[in-house]
């Protein structure tokens, strides 16, 4: 790995030389272990510590198959799916690996007693398998996390509909929190040249997810002038949703939990902000068994105060149980609630009268297809949308990075340096970077 790292850091190594570099027999990766799935049994979710379950260890290099690529990973990032994997909630991910392993002899490689996690990366292609023509060793890339087989007809209009659609590094093995990752070649996209390795790695999952959920016709189909309610508007997902709303001529109504997060939203250009801690909305009673419609109403009135009497066109939903009843209530007649996650609980409750009688729509949104991911990455590469990276950890401290996200101790995204020895490396287009450096660093050191 030292020779591979040196070739990448040199910055001028001819591409053809990467194909000649010998591959290691083993590499360092962040894993969870199958024999530890009961490690946190009986504990509340909030008390489960990823530092105890995430291991940084040597693993064998996987076999390269048709249509695949091995990528030297310079940097990765933490997503909530890595937190779920590390605390074995809502289910152990080894069930995903077992089911994938039964699909074919090739996918059997993924069914191992350890799971290499991580759904983001930036790095350099080392090898490509038979049938790969677009990508060559030496190319600097990022990867989106959609893994599909596309042997069924269902996925050929929207690849997210493939019956064998999975999230790489969560429902498959050989993820990005490692020195090497195994991906399908149709996960690869060009690395934005004006970003560092860690900055380029950080948007991946959340940027593509936000694009489909809010912008794409498969999600909110946002248009100019829409009022968009964004929960967690400065967070990993919400930070991109806020940017897309502003960039697309919509008006974001940003819900945050403290003044610092409100300041981040203002620095992006948002003006309508609700600090839910300051205004003390209580959508549920104290024992979390019943909702309070009066609080939905108070929340709706506050939105109208900010918008000049207008209701919400699109709700960017991801907290789930805690907020979903309020989200349905405050959406305008004929409006849309798009949902991609449930970080506060999967069992949603809402008053269906406000949905059916007002012709509102709930749209489910899960990651993004290759085209949507490519468009989202293109906007990053053009400097129209910016990373939300706040800090980075070395790979050896991946457990602490995951704990930060689990405990919501972070802003935006938390990066992880894999082969990159330090932050700040990998910039190729300094002129473009200079134009956007303040926006790139907006979340830093918060």
C-alpha positions as CSV (number, residue, x, y, z in Angstrom):
1,X,0.0,0.0,0.0
2,X,3.0,2.3,0.6
3,X,3.9,2.3,-3.2
4,X,0.3,2.9,-4.2
5,X,0.0,5.8,-1.7
6,X,3.3,7.3,-2.9
7,X,2.2,7.1,-6.6
8,X,-1.1,8.9,-5.8
9,X,0.6,11.6,-3.6
10,X,3.1,12.3,-6.3
11,X,0.3,13.8,-8.3
12,X,2.0,13.3,-11.7
13,X,2.3,9.5,-11.9
14,X,1.3,8.4,-15.5
15,X,-1.9,6.5,-15.5
16,X,-0.4,3.4,-17.2
17,X,2.0,3.0,-14.2
18,X,-0.9,2.4,-11.9
19,X,-1.8,-0.7,-13.8
20,X,1.7,-2.0,-13.2
21,X,1.7,-1.4,-9.4
22,X,1.5,-4.7,-7.6
23,X,-1.7,-5.2,-5.5
24,X,-1.4,-6.0,-1.9
25,X,-2.6,-9.4,-0.5
26,X,-4.2,-7.6,2.4
27,X,-5.2,-4.1,3.4
28,X,-6.5,-2.1,6.4
29,X,-10.3,-1.7,6.8
30,X,-13.0,-0.8,9.3
31,X,-15.1,-3.9,10.0
32,X,-17.8,-5.2,12.3
33,X,-17.8,-8.9,13.3
34,X,-20.5,-11.5,12.9
35,X,-19.8,-13.1,16.2
36,X,-20.4,-9.8,18.0
37,X,-23.9,-9.0,16.8
38,X,-25.3,-9.5,20.4
39,X,-22.7,-7.2,21.9
40,X,-25.2,-4.5,22.8
41,X,-28.2,-6.7,23.6
42,X,-30.4,-5.1,26.2
43,X,-29.0,-1.6,25.8
44,X,-30.8,1.4,24.7
45,X,-29.8,2.7,21.3
46,X,-28.4,5.9,22.7
47,X,-26.0,3.9,24.9
48,X,-24.5,1.7,22.2
49,X,-20.9,2.7,21.4
50,X,-19.6,2.2,17.9
51,X,-16.0,2.4,19.3
52,X,-16.6,-1.1,20.8
53,X,-17.9,-2.8,17.6
54,X,-15.9,-1.1,14.8
55,X,-12.5,-2.8,14.3
56,X,-9.6,-1.5,12.2
57,X,-7.8,-4.5,11.0
58,X,-6.1,-6.3,8.1
59,X,-8.4,-8.1,5.6
60,X,-7.6,-10.1,2.4
61,X,-8.0,-8.3,-0.9
62,X,-11.2,-9.6,-2.6
63,X,-11.3,-11.2,-6.0
64,X,-12.1,-8.7,-8.8
65,X,-15.1,-9.7,-10.9
66,X,-16.6,-8.7,-14.3
67,X,-17.8,-5.1,-14.4
68,X,-16.0,-4.2,-11.1
69,X,-13.2,-2.0,-10.0
70,X,-10.7,-2.0,-7.2
71,X,-10.1,1.6,-5.9
72,X,-7.4,2.9,-3.7
73,X,-9.3,4.9,-1.1
74,X,-7.8,8.2,-0.1
75,X,-10.8,9.3,2.0
76,X,-14.3,8.2,3.0
77,X,-17.0,9.6,5.3
78,X,-19.5,8.5,8.0
79,X,-23.1,8.1,7.1
80,X,-25.9,7.0,9.5
81,X,-26.0,3.6,7.8
82,X,-22.5,3.0,9.3
83,X,-23.9,3.9,12.7
84,X,-26.7,1.5,12.2
85,X,-24.3,-1.2,11.1
86,X,-22.0,-0.6,14.1
87,X,-24.8,-0.9,16.7
88,X,-26.6,-3.7,14.8
89,X,-29.8,-1.8,14.4
90,X,-32.5,-2.1,13.3
91,X,-31.1,-5.5,12.2
92,X,-27.7,-7.0,11.8
93,X,-26.3,-6.3,8.3
94,X,-24.9,-9.8,8.1
95,X,-28.4,-10.9,7.1
96,X,-28.0,-8.6,4.0
97,X,-24.6,-10.2,3.2
98,X,-26.0,-13.7,3.6
99,X,-28.9,-13.0,1.2
100,X,-26.6,-11.3,-1.3
101,X,-24.2,-14.3,-1.1
102,X,-26.9,-16.7,-2.2
103,X,-27.5,-14.8,-5.4
104,X,-24.5,-16.2,-7.4
105,X,-21.0,-17.7,-7.0
106,X,-19.6,-14.1,-7.5
107,X,-21.7,-12.5,-4.8
108,X,-20.8,-15.3,-2.4
109,X,-17.6,-13.3,-1.9
110,X,-19.6,-10.8,0.2
111,X,-20.9,-13.4,2.7
112,X,-18.0,-13.2,5.2
113,X,-17.8,-13.3,9.1
114,X,-16.8,-9.6,8.9
115,X,-18.4,-6.7,7.2
116,X,-16.2,-3.9,5.7
117,X,-18.4,-0.8,6.0
118,X,-18.6,2.6,4.4
119,X,-20.7,4.0,1.6
120,X,-18.5,6.9,0.4
121,X,-15.1,7.2,-1.1
122,X,-12.7,9.3,-3.1
123,X,-9.6,7.7,-4.6
124,X,-7.8,6.2,-7.6
125,X,-8.7,3.3,-9.8
126,X,-6.2,0.4,-9.4
127,X,-7.7,-2.3,-11.5
128,X,-10.9,-3.0,-13.6
129,X,-12.5,-6.3,-14.3
130,X,-13.6,-7.8,-17.6
131,X,-16.1,-5.7,-19.6
132,X,-15.1,-2.3,-18.0
133,X,-14.3,0.2,-20.8
134,X,-15.1,3.7,-19.3
135,X,-12.6,3.6,-16.4
136,X,-8.9,2.9,-16.3
137,X,-6.3,2.5,-13.6
138,X,-4.9,5.9,-12.5
139,X,-8.2,7.8,-12.8
140,X,-9.2,9.9,-9.8
141,X,-12.8,9.1,-8.9
142,X,-15.6,9.2,-6.3
143,X,-18.2,6.5,-5.9
144,X,-21.9,6.6,-5.3
145,X,-23.4,3.8,-3.2
146,X,-26.0,2.2,-5.5
147,X,-25.2,-1.4,-6.3
148,X,-27.5,-3.1,-8.9
149,X,-27.5,-6.2,-10.9
150,X,-29.9,-5.1,-13.7
151,X,-30.7,-8.6,-14.8
152,X,-34.5,-7.9,-14.3
153,X,-36.5,-5.6,-16.5
154,X,-37.8,-3.6,-13.5
155,X,-34.6,-1.6,-13.1
156,X,-34.2,-0.4,-16.7
157,X,-36.4,2.7,-16.4
158,X,-35.1,3.7,-12.9
159,X,-32.2,1.6,-11.6
160,X,-33.5,2.1,-8.0
161,X,-36.3,-0.2,-9.0
162,X,-34.0,-3.1,-9.6
163,X,-35.1,-6.0,-7.4
164,X,-31.5,-6.6,-6.5
165,X,-30.8,-2.9,-5.6
166,X,-28.5,-2.6,-2.6
167,X,-26.5,0.1,-0.8
168,X,-22.8,-0.6,-1.2
169,X,-21.0,-0.8,2.1
170,X,-24.2,-1.4,4.0
171,X,-26.0,-4.2,2.2
172,X,-22.8,-5.3,0.4
173,X,-19.3,-5.9,1.7
174,X,-16.0,-4.3,0.8
175,X,-17.1,-0.7,1.6
176,X,-15.2,2.6,1.5
177,X,-13.9,2.9,5.1
178,X,-10.8,1.1,4.1
179,X,-7.5,1.5,2.1
180,X,-9.1,-0.4,-0.9
181,X,-12.7,-0.8,-1.9
182,X,-14.4,-3.1,-4.4
183,X,-17.2,-1.3,-6.4
184,X,-19.1,-1.9,-9.6
185,X,-17.7,0.3,-12.4
186,X,-21.1,1.9,-12.8
187,X,-20.7,3.4,-9.3
188,X,-17.8,5.5,-10.4
189,X,-17.8,9.2,-11.2
190,X,-15.0,11.8,-11.7
191,X,-13.5,13.3,-8.6
192,X,-14.2,17.1,-8.4
193,X,-10.8,18.6,-9.2
194,X,-11.1,21.6,-6.9
195,X,-11.7,19.5,-3.8
196,X,-9.4,17.7,-1.4
197,X,-9.7,14.0,-1.0
198,X,-11.7,14.3,2.2
199,X,-14.0,17.0,0.7
200,X,-14.6,15.0,-2.4
201,X,-15.5,11.9,-0.5
202,X,-18.0,13.6,1.9
203,X,-20.9,14.5,-0.4
204,X,-21.5,11.1,-2.0
205,X,-24.4,9.4,-0.2
206,X,-26.1,12.5,1.2
207,X,-25.7,14.7,-1.8
208,X,-27.2,12.1,-4.2
209,X,-30.0,11.3,-1.7
210,X,-30.9,15.0,-1.3
211,X,-30.9,15.5,-5.1
212,X,-33.3,12.7,-5.8
213,X,-35.5,13.4,-2.8
214,X,-35.9,17.1,-3.6
215,X,-35.0,17.9,-7.2
216,X,-35.6,14.8,-9.3
217,X,-38.9,14.0,-10.9
218,X,-38.7,10.8,-8.9
219,X,-38.8,12.8,-5.7
220,X,-40.1,16.3,-4.9
221,X,-39.7,17.7,-8.4
222,X,-38.9,21.1,-6.9
223,X,-39.6,24.2,-9.0
224,X,-38.8,27.9,-8.6
225,X,-40.8,29.6,-5.9
226,X,-41.6,26.5,-3.9
227,X,-41.6,26.7,-0.1
228,X,-39.5,23.8,1.1
229,X,-39.5,22.8,4.8
230,X,-36.2,21.2,5.6
231,X,-35.7,19.3,8.8
232,X,-32.1,19.4,10.1
233,X,-31.3,22.0,7.5
234,X,-27.6,22.2,8.4
235,X,-27.0,18.5,8.8
236,X,-25.6,15.9,6.5
237,X,-28.7,15.6,4.4
238,X,-30.3,18.9,5.2
239,X,-27.2,20.9,4.3
240,X,-27.5,19.7,0.8
241,X,-31.3,20.2,0.6
242,X,-30.8,23.8,1.7
243,X,-28.3,24.4,-1.0
244,X,-30.5,22.7,-3.7
245,X,-33.5,24.8,-2.6
246,X,-31.5,28.0,-2.8
247,X,-29.7,27.0,-6.1
248,X,-33.0,26.1,-7.7
249,X,-35.0,29.2,-6.9
250,X,-37.0,27.8,-4.0
251,X,-37.4,29.2,-0.5
252,X,-36.0,27.0,2.2
253,X,-37.7,27.1,5.6
254,X,-34.8,25.7,7.7
255,X,-35.5,23.8,11.0
256,X,-32.5,23.6,13.2
257,X,-31.8,22.8,16.9
258,X,-29.5,25.6,17.9
259,X,-28.1,29.1,17.0
260,X,-24.9,27.7,15.5
261,X,-26.8,25.6,13.1
262,X,-29.0,28.6,12.3
263,X,-25.9,30.6,11.5
264,X,-24.7,27.9,9.1
265,X,-28.0,28.1,7.2
266,X,-27.8,31.9,7.0
267,X,-24.2,31.6,5.7
268,X,-25.6,29.5,2.8
269,X,-28.2,32.3,2.0
270,X,-31.2,31.0,3.9
271,X,-33.3,33.6,5.6
272,X,-36.3,31.7,7.1
273,X,-35.2,29.7,10.1
274,X,-37.0,28.0,12.9
275,X,-34.9,27.1,16.0
276,X,-37.0,24.2,17.4
277,X,-35.1,24.2,20.7
278,X,-35.7,27.9,21.2
279,X,-39.4,27.7,20.2
280,X,-39.8,24.4,22.2
281,X,-42.2,22.5,19.9
282,X,-43.4,19.3,21.6
283,X,-45.2,17.2,18.9
284,X,-45.4,14.3,21.3
285,X,-46.4,14.0,25.0
286,X,-43.8,13.2,27.6
287,X,-44.1,9.4,27.4
288,X,-44.0,9.5,23.6
289,X,-47.3,7.7,23.2
290,X,-49.6,10.5,21.7
291,X,-49.1,13.5,19.5
292,X,-50.3,17.0,20.2
293,X,-52.1,18.5,17.2
294,X,-52.1,21.9,18.9
295,X,-48.3,21.9,18.5
296,X,-48.7,21.1,14.8
297,X,-51.0,24.1,14.5
298,X,-48.5,26.4,16.3
299,X,-45.8,25.1,14.0
300,X,-47.9,25.8,11.0
301,X,-48.7,29.4,12.2
302,X,-45.0,30.0,12.7
303,X,-44.3,28.9,9.1
304,X,-46.9,31.2,7.7
305,X,-45.4,34.1,9.7
306,X,-42.1,33.5,8.0
307,X,-43.5,33.0,4.5
308,X,-46.1,35.8,4.4
309,X,-49.0,33.5,4.9
310,X,-48.0,30.7,2.5
311,X,-47.9,27.0,3.4
312,X,-45.3,24.4,2.5
313,X,-45.1,23.0,-1.0
314,X,-42.5,20.3,-0.2
315,X,-41.4,18.8,3.1
316,X,-37.8,17.3,3.1
317,X,-38.5,14.6,5.7
318,X,-35.9,12.3,7.3
319,X,-36.3,12.4,11.2
320,X,-39.4,10.2,10.9
321,X,-41.5,9.4,13.9
322,X,-40.9,12.6,15.9
323,X,-41.8,15.0,13.1
324,X,-43.9,13.1,10.5
325,X,-47.3,14.1,11.9
326,X,-46.3,17.7,11.9
327,X,-44.9,17.4,8.4
328,X,-48.2,16.1,7.0
329,X,-50.2,18.7,8.8
330,X,-48.2,21.8,7.6
331,X,-48.0,20.8,3.9
332,X,-50.3,22.8,1.7
333,X,-53.2,21.3,-0.2
334,X,-51.8,19.2,-3.0
335,X,-48.3,19.5,-1.6
336,X,-45.7,16.8,-1.1
337,X,-43.9,15.1,1.8
338,X,-40.8,13.3,0.6
339,X,-39.2,10.9,3.0
340,X,-35.9,9.1,2.9
341,X,-35.1,8.0,6.4
342,X,-36.4,7.7,10.0
343,X,-33.6,8.6,12.4
344,X,-36.0,9.2,15.3
345,X,-38.1,6.0,14.7
346,X,-39.5,4.0,11.8
347,X,-43.1,3.7,13.0
348,X,-44.7,7.0,11.8
349,X,-48.0,8.3,12.9
350,X,-50.0,11.1,11.3
351,X,-53.7,12.2,11.0
352,X,-54.7,10.8,7.6
353,X,-57.6,13.3,7.3
354,X,-55.0,16.0,6.6
355,X,-53.5,13.9,3.9
356,X,-56.5,12.4,2.0
357,X,-58.9,15.3,2.3
358,X,-56.3,17.8,1.1
359,X,-54.9,15.6,-1.7
360,X,-51.3,15.7,-0.3
361,X,-48.8,13.1,-1.4
362,X,-46.1,11.1,0.5
363,X,-43.3,10.1,-1.8
364,X,-40.7,7.6,-0.6
365,X,-37.1,8.3,-1.8
366,X,-34.1,6.1,-1.3
367,X,-30.7,7.2,-2.5
368,X,-30.5,7.8,-6.2
369,X,-30.0,6.2,-9.6
370,X,-26.7,6.6,-11.5
371,X,-28.0,9.5,-13.6
372,X,-29.2,11.4,-10.6
373,X,-26.0,10.7,-8.8
374,X,-24.0,11.9,-11.8
375,X,-26.0,15.1,-12.0
376,X,-25.5,15.7,-8.2
377,X,-21.7,15.1,-8.5
378,X,-21.6,17.3,-11.6
379,X,-23.0,20.2,-9.6
380,X,-20.3,19.6,-7.0
381,X,-17.6,19.6,-9.7
382,X,-18.9,22.9,-11.2
383,X,-18.9,24.6,-7.8
384,X,-22.7,25.1,-7.7
385,X,-23.1,22.8,-4.7
386,X,-20.5,22.5,-1.9
387,X,-19.4,19.9,0.6
388,X,-20.6,20.1,4.1
389,X,-17.5,18.6,5.7
390,X,-16.9,19.8,9.3
391,X,-13.9,17.6,10.4
392,X,-12.0,14.4,9.6
393,X,-10.6,11.6,11.6
394,X,-7.9,9.1,10.6
395,X,-9.1,5.6,9.8
396,X,-7.8,4.2,13.1
397,X,-10.3,6.5,14.9
398,X,-13.3,5.5,12.8
399,X,-15.2,4.4,15.9
400,X,-15.0,7.9,17.4
401,X,-16.1,9.4,14.0
402,X,-19.2,7.1,14.1
403,X,-19.9,8.0,17.7
404,X,-19.9,11.7,16.8
405,X,-22.6,11.0,14.2
406,X,-24.5,8.6,16.6
407,X,-24.6,11.3,19.3
408,X,-25.2,14.2,16.9
409,X,-22.0,15.9,18.1
410,X,-21.1,16.9,14.6
411,X,-22.2,19.4,11.9
412,X,-22.6,18.4,8.3
413,X,-20.5,15.4,7.4
414,X,-17.6,13.7,9.3
415,X,-14.8,12.6,7.0
416,X,-12.3,9.7,7.5
417,X,-8.8,9.7,6.0
418,X,-7.8,6.3,4.6
419,X,-4.7,6.3,2.5
420,X,-4.4,10.1,2.6
421,X,-1.8,10.9,5.3
422,X,-3.3,14.3,6.2
423,X,-6.0,16.7,5.2
424,X,-5.7,19.2,2.3
425,X,-4.3,17.0,-0.4
426,X,-5.6,16.1,-3.8
427,X,-6.6,19.5,-5.2
428,X,-6.0,19.8,-9.0
429,X,-7.9,22.9,-9.9
430,X,-6.7,25.7,-7.6
431,X,-8.4,28.4,-9.6
432,X,-11.9,27.0,-9.2
433,X,-11.2,26.3,-5.5
434,X,-10.1,29.9,-4.9
435,X,-13.5,31.1,-6.2
436,X,-15.4,28.9,-3.7
437,X,-13.1,28.4,-0.8
438,X,-15.3,30.1,1.8
439,X,-18.3,28.0,0.8
440,X,-16.2,24.8,0.8
441,X,-15.1,25.6,4.4
442,X,-18.5,26.8,5.6
443,X,-18.9,23.8,8.0
444,X,-15.3,23.6,9.1
445,X,-14.4,23.6,12.8
446,X,-18.0,24.0,14.0
